[in-house]
Amino acid sequence: MKKAAIVVAIIGLLGLGAFAYLGGFEAIPIESKSLGEFKLYGLTYRGTPQDEGLKQTFEQVESLKEANPEAVLHTIYYVEPAGKLDTMEVFVGLDRLDDQLGKDWEEKMILAEQALVADIKVNKLVMPRPETVKDELRGVAADNGWELQGLFIDRLLTEDHVQVIAPIRKAD
């Protein structure tokens, strides 16, 4: 019995060590930055997460990214699914585009003088949950007396580097 407890304790410590090594205990750095006029070009997908259409939407945008190597992939989840059979709505786009848009492509313009930006650089295995990041952004906004627009833009820089942009509503 003691051997089993020791093994469990060692595995637990190794797991915690790996979690820390990969950046799992890192605080989420959040800054206020000027945003101004922010344009994205892409496609909106509505459906379930397991539908082939979601994969095709990402593939279409990623293929255009190959033709625009300086572009960065962005996503905006308007409706996030709670499960794999729930309906979701996500915009998948690029921040710059050298080629013409296809017939189904959209241009999204986000207007905000300021935005809060969470800059997350951790291994994807320990990446914080989206709701955790949103809660942190909401907390910083509340602490400073700011109101967010309710839009959260994921800027996918690399597999292990994501920025979450939360535009601040302009004061009246």
Backbone bond lengths (Angstrom), bond angles and torsions (degrees), N, CA, C in turn:
res aa  C-N    CA-C-N  psi(-1)  N-CA   C-N-CA  omega(-1)  CA-C   N-CA-C  phi
1 M - - - 1.442 - - 1.526 110.90 -
2 K 1.359 115.81 -41.11 1.450 119.58 179.94 1.527 110.85 -65.83
3 K 1.341 116.74 -36.28 1.460 120.48 179.85 1.527 110.39 -63.54
4 A 1.317 117.22 -40.82 1.463 121.24 179.39 1.530 110.61 -63.92
5 A 1.318 117.19 -40.96 1.459 121.40 179.30 1.526 110.73 -65.50
6 I 1.335 116.38 -39.15 1.465 120.96 178.68 1.530 110.12 -66.09
7 V 1.321 116.89 -43.34 1.470 121.28 178.72 1.528 110.16 -61.71
8 V 1.315 117.33 -45.48 1.473 121.54 179.02 1.529 110.22 -61.64
9 A 1.328 117.15 -42.36 1.462 121.38 179.32 1.525 110.71 -63.88
10 I 1.325 117.68 -42.37 1.469 121.27 179.44 1.527 110.33 -64.95
11 I 1.325 117.07 -44.42 1.469 120.64 178.57 1.526 110.13 -62.19
12 G 1.323 116.80 -41.57 1.466 121.11 177.68 1.515 112.16 -61.19
13 L 1.335 116.62 -44.51 1.461 120.64 179.00 1.522 111.76 -65.88
14 L 1.324 116.35 -39.96 1.466 119.68 176.72 1.530 111.02 -63.71
15 G 1.328 116.30 -40.67 1.468 120.44 177.61 1.516 112.16 -62.90
16 L 1.335 116.05 -44.66 1.462 119.82 177.36 1.525 111.45 -63.75
17 G 1.327 116.06 -39.51 1.466 120.31 177.80 1.518 111.67 -63.06
18 A 1.327 116.47 -44.47 1.469 120.58 178.40 1.529 110.31 -64.01
19 F 1.324 117.13 -42.36 1.457 121.91 179.01 1.530 110.30 -59.51
20 A 1.324 116.74 -44.38 1.467 121.46 179.04 1.523 110.64 -67.19
21 Y 1.331 117.13 -43.39 1.465 121.39 -179.30 1.532 111.27 -60.22
22 L 1.332 117.28 -38.13 1.468 121.74 -178.93 1.533 112.43 -80.16
23 G 1.329 117.45 -4.65 1.462 120.66 176.37 1.510 114.38 99.79
24 G 1.302 117.79 13.94 1.456 121.71 -175.52 1.516 115.59 -65.06
25 F 1.324 118.01 -23.53 1.456 120.20 -179.46 1.523 112.36 -98.62
26 E 1.324 116.81 3.75 1.469 121.19 -178.84 1.527 109.94 -66.38
27 A 1.319 115.90 139.57 1.472 120.47 173.53 1.527 108.03 -71.54
28 I 1.316 116.00 151.82 1.462 120.16 179.18 1.528 107.80 -85.21
29 P 1.354 117.33 112.10 1.467 118.71 179.33 1.530 110.31 -73.07
30 I 1.328 116.32 129.47 1.467 121.67 -179.42 1.521 108.40 -128.41
31 E 1.345 115.53 131.35 1.461 121.98 178.78 1.517 109.40 -129.31
32 S 1.319 115.15 155.47 1.461 121.50 170.98 1.525 106.72 -93.37
33 K 1.334 116.29 129.56 1.469 120.93 -178.50 1.519 110.18 -134.73
34 S 1.325 115.70 154.26 1.465 120.70 173.52 1.515 108.71 -70.29
35 L 1.307 116.12 137.99 1.460 120.08 179.98 1.515 110.29 -116.47
36 G 1.328 118.05 -54.41 1.452 121.68 -178.33 1.516 110.83 71.13
37 E 1.312 115.93 -135.71 1.465 122.03 179.17 1.516 108.44 -93.91
38 F 1.307 116.54 122.56 1.461 122.60 -173.86 1.528 107.62 -123.92
39 K 1.330 117.46 115.51 1.463 120.99 -177.86 1.525 111.05 -108.41
40 L 1.319 114.53 140.45 1.456 121.79 174.07 1.527 108.50 -129.68
41 Y 1.324 115.35 147.34 1.460 121.78 -179.42 1.516 107.97 -125.59
42 G 1.336 116.75 124.67 1.451 117.44 -178.70 1.507 114.05 179.80
43 L 1.329 114.88 -150.23 1.461 123.10 -174.33 1.524 110.28 -131.46
44 T 1.329 115.20 148.97 1.461 120.65 175.15 1.520 108.37 -107.04
45 Y 1.323 115.70 133.63 1.467 121.93 176.46 1.522 108.51 -111.78
46 R 1.337 116.24 131.90 1.459 122.69 173.00 1.518 107.39 -124.04
47 G 1.321 117.02 126.18 1.459 120.81 -179.80 1.512 110.07 160.44
48 T 1.325 115.50 -158.59 1.457 120.12 179.81 1.531 109.82 -96.83
49 P 1.336 117.31 154.15 1.461 120.42 -178.51 1.526 113.93 -60.87
50 Q 1.321 118.13 -28.34 1.466 119.51 -176.80 1.524 112.75 -87.92
51 D 1.335 117.68 -4.25 1.458 122.04 179.99 1.539 110.20 -68.33
52 E 1.300 116.49 144.18 1.466 122.53 179.30 1.539 110.86 -63.53
53 G 1.329 117.00 -25.07 1.464 121.13 -179.25 1.515 113.16 -60.96
54 L 1.320 117.85 -34.07 1.463 120.94 178.54 1.526 109.87 -64.29
55 K 1.307 115.98 -47.21 1.464 121.13 179.16 1.529 110.30 -61.20
56 Q 1.330 116.45 -42.25 1.469 120.61 -179.79 1.527 111.39 -65.24
57 T 1.329 117.38 -38.17 1.461 120.87 178.50 1.523 110.06 -61.16
58 F 1.336 116.87 -48.49 1.466 120.38 178.29 1.532 110.75 -62.33
59 E 1.324 117.60 -41.65 1.465 120.70 -179.72 1.527 111.50 -62.61
60 Q 1.345 117.38 -40.69 1.459 120.70 179.36 1.523 111.01 -62.68
61 V 1.320 116.52 -45.32 1.460 120.07 -178.65 1.528 110.05 -69.51
62 E 1.327 117.53 -40.98 1.467 120.34 179.40 1.520 111.54 -65.74
63 S 1.332 118.54 -32.80 1.470 119.81 177.70 1.525 110.23 -68.71
64 L 1.333 117.18 -35.06 1.464 119.78 176.02 1.531 110.37 -70.90
65 K 1.326 116.30 -30.61 1.467 120.29 177.22 1.528 110.45 -63.38
66 E 1.322 116.93 -35.80 1.466 120.16 178.13 1.525 111.44 -60.83
67 A 1.341 116.64 -34.44 1.464 121.15 177.83 1.527 111.21 -79.49
68 N 1.323 117.23 -13.47 1.467 123.54 179.80 1.524 108.37 -128.69
69 P 1.345 117.90 73.35 1.467 121.21 -170.97 1.532 115.03 -60.46
70 E 1.323 118.55 -22.00 1.464 119.85 -179.94 1.522 112.32 -85.01
71 A 1.317 116.44 -9.23 1.463 120.82 -178.95 1.524 110.31 -73.08
72 V 1.331 115.37 151.20 1.460 121.95 178.13 1.524 108.16 -117.11
73 L 1.329 115.83 136.68 1.460 122.05 179.82 1.531 109.79 -74.99
74 H 1.336 115.87 135.25 1.467 122.77 178.39 1.521 109.01 -129.73
75 T 1.318 116.45 148.64 1.463 120.71 172.27 1.525 108.75 -131.57
76 I 1.330 114.54 146.50 1.460 121.67 173.42 1.521 106.18 -130.39
77 Y 1.317 116.45 113.46 1.466 120.74 178.64 1.530 107.97 -91.31
78 Y 1.323 115.84 109.00 1.467 120.33 177.53 1.528 109.94 -80.81
79 V 1.323 115.69 -39.25 1.458 121.51 176.29 1.521 106.81 -132.64
80 E 1.337 116.52 114.52 1.464 120.11 179.67 1.516 109.45 -93.23
81 P 1.324 116.79 137.83 1.465 119.13 -179.34 1.522 111.53 -77.71
82 A 1.317 115.37 143.58 1.468 119.94 175.20 1.528 109.74 -85.42
83 G 1.318 116.89 -27.03 1.461 122.65 179.55 1.520 109.65 -145.25
84 K 1.332 116.62 176.47 1.459 118.95 -174.60 1.527 114.05 -75.12
85 L 1.325 118.27 -7.68 1.463 120.68 177.10 1.530 112.30 -105.84
86 D 1.343 116.79 -1.11 1.459 120.64 179.64 1.527 110.54 -81.00
87 T 1.310 115.45 152.99 1.463 120.46 178.14 1.522 109.43 -76.56
88 M 1.315 115.00 140.94 1.455 121.42 177.34 1.519 108.92 -131.21
89 E 1.322 115.63 159.74 1.458 121.19 173.84 1.514 107.29 -138.21
90 V 1.326 116.10 121.23 1.460 121.26 -177.91 1.527 109.57 -137.75
91 F 1.326 114.89 137.80 1.456 121.25 172.09 1.522 106.74 -98.92
92 V 1.315 116.95 130.36 1.464 122.97 178.81 1.525 106.52 -119.41
93 G 1.331 117.36 120.20 1.453 118.32 -175.24 1.510 113.97 -152.65
94 L 1.324 113.37 179.41 1.459 123.08 -179.56 1.527 108.98 -119.54
95 D 1.331 116.08 153.27 1.460 119.69 -178.86 1.519 113.64 -88.78
96 R 1.315 117.37 -10.71 1.459 119.66 174.13 1.517 108.49 -147.58
97 L 1.300 113.58 154.96 1.453 118.50 -174.23 1.515 109.11 -151.10
98 D 1.329 116.90 121.36 1.455 120.92 178.22 1.528 111.29 -89.96
99 D 1.331 116.22 -29.41 1.463 120.94 -178.78 1.521 110.32 -90.57
100 Q 1.326 115.59 167.71 1.458 121.03 175.70 1.525 109.61 -73.27
101 L 1.305 114.68 151.63 1.461 119.92 177.03 1.521 110.01 -75.42
102 G 1.317 115.46 149.74 1.456 120.51 173.81 1.519 109.66 -75.17
103 K 1.316 117.24 174.52 1.470 120.98 -175.04 1.525 113.21 -64.33
104 D 1.332 118.95 -29.93 1.458 121.68 -178.20 1.531 113.52 -93.62
105 W 1.321 116.73 -2.28 1.456 120.77 -174.91 1.515 111.17 -76.65
106 E 1.319 115.53 148.29 1.457 122.12 -178.37 1.524 109.82 -117.78
107 E 1.319 114.65 155.18 1.460 120.64 171.67 1.521 106.52 -114.87
108 K 1.322 116.67 120.73 1.464 122.30 178.08 1.520 107.85 -105.03
109 M 1.326 116.35 130.99 1.452 120.32 176.12 1.521 108.02 -117.14
110 I 1.310 115.74 123.24 1.455 121.80 177.91 1.521 106.84 -109.32
111 L 1.321 116.08 124.60 1.460 121.26 -179.61 1.522 109.29 -110.76
112 A 1.308 115.75 124.76 1.460 121.71 176.23 1.521 107.86 -167.26
113 E 1.305 115.73 131.51 1.461 118.65 177.43 1.524 110.32 -66.86
114 Q 1.330 115.71 -41.80 1.457 121.48 -177.46 1.520 110.39 -127.94
115 A 1.305 114.86 156.07 1.465 121.48 175.47 1.526 108.25 -146.99
116 L 1.307 114.89 151.82 1.457 120.06 169.60 1.519 107.05 -90.89
117 V 1.320 116.25 137.09 1.462 120.88 -178.84 1.522 109.23 -126.53
118 A 1.334 115.23 118.94 1.461 121.38 173.28 1.524 106.72 -92.47
119 D 1.318 117.23 121.70 1.469 122.63 -176.79 1.524 108.58 -108.34
120 I 1.326 116.19 99.86 1.459 122.01 -171.91 1.527 109.92 -104.46
121 K 1.325 115.84 115.93 1.468 122.27 179.05 1.521 108.12 -123.24
122 V 1.317 116.92 82.54 1.457 122.45 177.11 1.521 108.94 -140.51
123 N 1.299 115.81 161.00 1.454 120.34 177.24 1.524 109.70 -58.14
124 K 1.321 116.56 142.58 1.469 120.04 -176.85 1.530 112.65 -61.04
125 L 1.310 117.62 -22.09 1.468 120.42 178.52 1.526 112.47 -68.41
126 V 1.329 117.22 -24.30 1.461 120.74 -178.94 1.535 111.77 -119.54
127 M 1.325 116.66 17.14 1.466 121.50 178.49 1.531 108.85 -59.19
128 P 1.338 117.52 132.84 1.465 118.38 179.87 1.532 111.28 -64.98
129 R 1.335 115.09 152.98 1.459 120.19 179.10 1.532 109.21 -64.80
130 P 1.338 117.49 148.17 1.473 119.94 179.62 1.530 113.20 -54.47
131 E 1.317 117.50 -39.71 1.465 120.25 -178.56 1.527 111.15 -67.03
132 T 1.332 117.38 -32.46 1.461 121.20 176.80 1.525 110.31 -64.26
133 V 1.337 116.32 -44.57 1.467 121.23 179.66 1.531 110.00 -64.71
134 K 1.324 116.93 -44.42 1.470 120.71 179.03 1.517 111.04 -61.11
135 D 1.325 117.38 -41.47 1.463 120.92 178.29 1.528 111.17 -62.45
136 E 1.329 116.69 -40.56 1.472 120.89 177.54 1.534 110.14 -62.32
137 L 1.339 116.70 -44.69 1.463 120.96 179.62 1.531 110.62 -63.83
138 R 1.319 116.87 -42.91 1.471 120.53 177.92 1.530 110.89 -62.09
139 G 1.327 116.19 -38.71 1.460 120.65 179.26 1.522 112.12 -64.81
140 V 1.330 117.30 -44.03 1.466 120.75 178.50 1.525 109.82 -63.71
141 A 1.337 116.77 -41.73 1.466 120.54 178.84 1.531 110.14 -61.35
142 A 1.329 117.22 -46.90 1.463 121.59 -179.25 1.530 110.96 -62.68
143 D 1.327 117.03 -41.38 1.462 121.24 179.72 1.527 112.41 -61.68
144 N 1.332 116.37 -27.81 1.462 121.04 -178.17 1.531 113.05 -102.11
145 G 1.330 116.90 3.00 1.456 120.44 179.32 1.518 113.71 74.19
146 W 1.329 117.01 24.27 1.457 121.38 179.46 1.521 109.98 -101.02
147 E 1.316 115.21 154.61 1.459 120.88 175.45 1.525 108.30 -115.41
148 L 1.320 116.56 126.95 1.459 120.79 178.81 1.524 109.95 -80.78
149 Q 1.326 115.69 155.01 1.467 121.08 178.32 1.524 111.88 -73.89
150 G 1.329 117.45 -13.96 1.468 120.72 -178.99 1.515 112.69 90.39
151 L 1.310 116.80 7.82 1.459 123.30 -179.41 1.525 108.08 -109.36
152 F 1.327 116.78 132.19 1.466 121.08 178.49 1.521 107.63 -124.10
153 I 1.320 116.34 117.56 1.464 122.43 -176.01 1.516 107.99 -106.18
154 D 1.330 116.68 120.40 1.463 121.18 177.10 1.523 108.21 -90.64
155 R 1.317 115.76 120.44 1.466 122.17 177.12 1.532 106.13 -103.09
156 L 1.326 116.08 109.03 1.464 121.74 -172.50 1.527 109.94 -93.46
157 L 1.336 116.65 89.81 1.461 121.77 -176.00 1.529 111.86 -74.86
158 T 1.320 116.74 -49.52 1.466 122.28 174.27 1.523 106.66 -145.88
159 E 1.304 115.62 179.53 1.461 120.56 179.28 1.532 111.64 -59.92
160 D 1.329 116.32 -32.60 1.460 121.76 -176.60 1.529 113.66 -111.64
161 H 1.330 116.91 14.51 1.470 120.42 -179.32 1.527 109.01 -140.69
162 V 1.328 114.70 110.53 1.461 121.75 -179.28 1.527 108.41 -128.06
163 Q 1.317 115.74 137.68 1.453 120.52 171.80 1.522 107.39 -112.36
164 V 1.314 116.53 135.02 1.461 121.26 175.64 1.522 106.33 -111.20
165 I 1.328 114.70 118.66 1.464 122.23 -175.93 1.517 108.68 -103.39
166 A 1.333 116.27 125.23 1.465 122.23 179.64 1.539 108.03 -121.84
167 P 1.336 117.34 99.28 1.462 120.05 179.58 1.525 111.74 -60.77
168 I 1.334 115.66 140.47 1.457 122.76 179.32 1.524 108.22 -94.27
169 R 1.329 115.64 133.66 1.458 121.30 178.32 1.525 108.79 -66.67
170 K 1.316 115.66 136.58 1.463 121.36 -179.88 1.528 109.93 -66.76
171 A 1.326 116.05 134.85 1.465 121.02 178.08 1.519 109.45 -68.93
172 D 1.319 115.33 142.88 1.483 119.28 -179.86 1.491 112.48 -72.51
